[in-house]
């Protein structure tokens, strides 16, 4: 593969690097483990060079003025942010599912420092998010991300107008995130609802019993047990979550 380096090629690499940087840095894919900034920049530039060299892009020499170049860079940043939103909502579904289960089991008052985002996160949400991140890399999801970035360059070459984007896909992705979160937490929610009904009956029939004290360890034990038992059935849901991420990319890019 021959690489012809000229002004148009350099401009294309820089614009693609802006898109890739926005698409990756805003997601958990490059934030885990505190990767140094220089390493992230080097990785983004390397991916930009590889994609520009591999994908047949129209020349970017028309962006000769500084104003045109800044406008194109802004467009690339917005496109990268929209792509990052799809990845972020996919992993946010696991966070939301963990938050729902935390509230049902009584872990809602506790939180952990998420090593990926370095923010306060729910207990089970952090666990599910780390499991999802490990599964994502185990099934070569990062390769699909690179293919998706190449597809975005084919659909919207560097310097393209934002008018070709489909904003309705962003709103639909919000709904998909909640649907996937409920699907992931559904077994635990259903079983704990039955436990709550049983505890309510006990509270009515045995008023001398302190149901609140009994319910705390009982709901934690039952919730964790159901979560462990349902982990083997989460594979298809996780696969659908990741597929939904790339379906969103295809919809938003038109």
N, C-alpha and C positions, 0 to 999 in steps of 0.2 A: 504493500500500500504506500503510494507516494503522497507526501504532504507538501503542498505548495504554500509556502509562507509569504503572504503579502499583507497589505493593509486591510483588505476585506476579510481575510482569514483571521487576522488578529481581532478585528472588531467582532466578528462572529463568535470567536472563542470567549471574548469578554462578556458578550450578551448572554451566551449560553451558560457561562459560569454564574452570572447573576440569577438566572432561572434555576439552575441546579442548586446553588447555595440557598436560595429561599425555600426550595422544595425539600431540602434535606435538613438544614439547620433548625428549622421550625418544628421538626418532628422528633420523636424519641430515637430515631435511627442513628443519629450522630451525637446525641446528647448524653448517652449512657456512658458512665465511667469517667466523665471529665476529660474527654479527648482534647488535647491542646489545640489552640486556635490555629497555629501554623500547620498542624497536621490536617485539620479540616480544610484550610485554604488549599493546601497542596492536593488533597483528594478531589476537591471540587474542580480545580484547574485541570487535573489529570483526566477526570471524566469529561470535562468540556472539550479538551483536545481530542480525546478518543471519539466522542460523539460527532463533533464537527468533521473529523476526518473520515468517519464511517458513513455518515448520512449525507446524501447529496443535497446541500442547502444552496439557495440562491445567493448570489454575492451581496454583501452588506456595504458595498462602497457608496451607496446612495446616502448613507448616513454620514455625510462629510462635515456637517456643522455640529458645533457643540450642543446646541439646543436640540437638534434631531437625535443626537446620541443619548442625551439625558432622557428625552421622551421615550426612546426605545428601551433604555435601561429600566425606566419606571414601569413600562409595560411588561418587561420580562420579570420584574420583581412581583408584580401583581399576578402574573400567570403562575410563577413559582409558588406564591402564597396560596393560590387556589388549589394547586396540586398538593401542597403540604396540608391543606385543610382536610383532604380526603384521607391521608395517612393519620392525621391527628385524631379525626373522629373515629377511625377504626380502632385505635388503641383506647380512645376515650370511652368506647362502649364497654371495654373490660373494666375501666375505672368506675363507670357508673354502675355496672352490675355488682362490683365489690361494695360500692357505697350502699346500694339497696340491701344487700345481704348483711352488711355491718349494722344498718339501722334495725333490721329484723332480729338479729341475734343479740344486739346490745353492745356491739363494738363501736357504735357511732360516736361515743365519747372519747375514743382513743384514735390516735393517728401516728403515722410514721413519717420519717424524712425519706422521700422518694429519691434514690440515688440517681435516677435519670433526669428528673426536673429540679431536684433539690428544693422541693416544696413540701408542705404538709399534705399527706395523702392518706386516704382510708386504708385500714389494715389489710382487708381482703382485696381491695382495689389494687393496692401495690403488688400483692402476691399474684393476682391474675394478670396484671400488666407485665410483670417480669416473665411469667410463663408464656404469655402471648408473644413477647419479644423474642424469647428463645425459640418458640415454635416457628415464628416468622423467618428467622435466619436458618433454622433447621430444614425447612421446606424450600430453601432457595428463594425466599421472597425478595431478597435484595437483588437477585438477577432480574426478577420481574419488574422491580422498580426501575432498573436501568433500561429495560425494554420499553417501559412506559414513558420514560423521559425521551427516548429516541422517537417514540410514536408522537409525543407532543411536538417535537421539532418538525416532524413531517406534516402534522396538522397545522401547526402555527410556527412557521419559521421565525428566526430572530428578527425583531423589528415589526412584527405583525400588529395589526390593530386589535384592540380589545373588543371590538364590536362582534367578532366571531365567537366569543365566549357565550355560554349558556348559563345565566345566573340562576335559573329555576332549579338547576341541579344542586346548587349549594343548599337551598331550602329543603330539597328532598333528602339530602344527606343528613340533615339534622334529624328528621323523622326516622331514617334508617338506623341512626345511632341508638335512639331510644328503643326501637324494636329489637335490635340485636342485644342490647343490655338486658331487657326483660327476658329474652329467650335464654340468655346465659344463666340468669338468676332464677328462672321459673321453678325448677325443682325445689330449691331451698325455700322460695317464697310460698309455694303450695304446702309443703310439709309444715313449715312454721305457722302457717295460717291454721292448719288442723291442730297444732299444739296450742295455739292461742284459744281456739274454740274449746278444747279440752280443759285448759286452765280456767276459762270463764265458767264452765259448768262446775268445776271443782270449787271455785270461789262462791258460787251460789248454793251449792249443796253442803259445803263445809266452811262456813264463815269464820270459824275459829282458826283456820289454817292460814298462815301468811303465804299467800300464793305468789306475791311479788318476789320474796326471797327464794322460793322454790323455782320460779320461772327463769331466773337469770342463768344458773348453771345448766338447767335443763335445755333451754333454747340454744345455748352455746354448744352443748354436746350434740344435740340433734342436728343443728345446722352444720357443724363441721363434719359430722358423719355423712349427712346427705351430700354435702359438697364433695367429699372424697369419693363417694359412690358414683356421683354424676360426672366426675372428671373424665371417665372413659367415654362418655357420650357427648362431650363438648367438642370433639374433633370436627364433626360436620358443621357445627355452628361457627367454630373458628375459621374453617375453610370458607364458609359463606361470608363472614365478616371481611376477610381479605379479598375475596372476589368482589364484594361490594365496593371496596376501595378502588379497584381498577375499573369497575363499571362506572363509578363516578367520574374518574378521569376521562373515560371515553365520552360521557355525556357532556361534561363541562367544556371539553375541547371542541364540541360540535361534530 
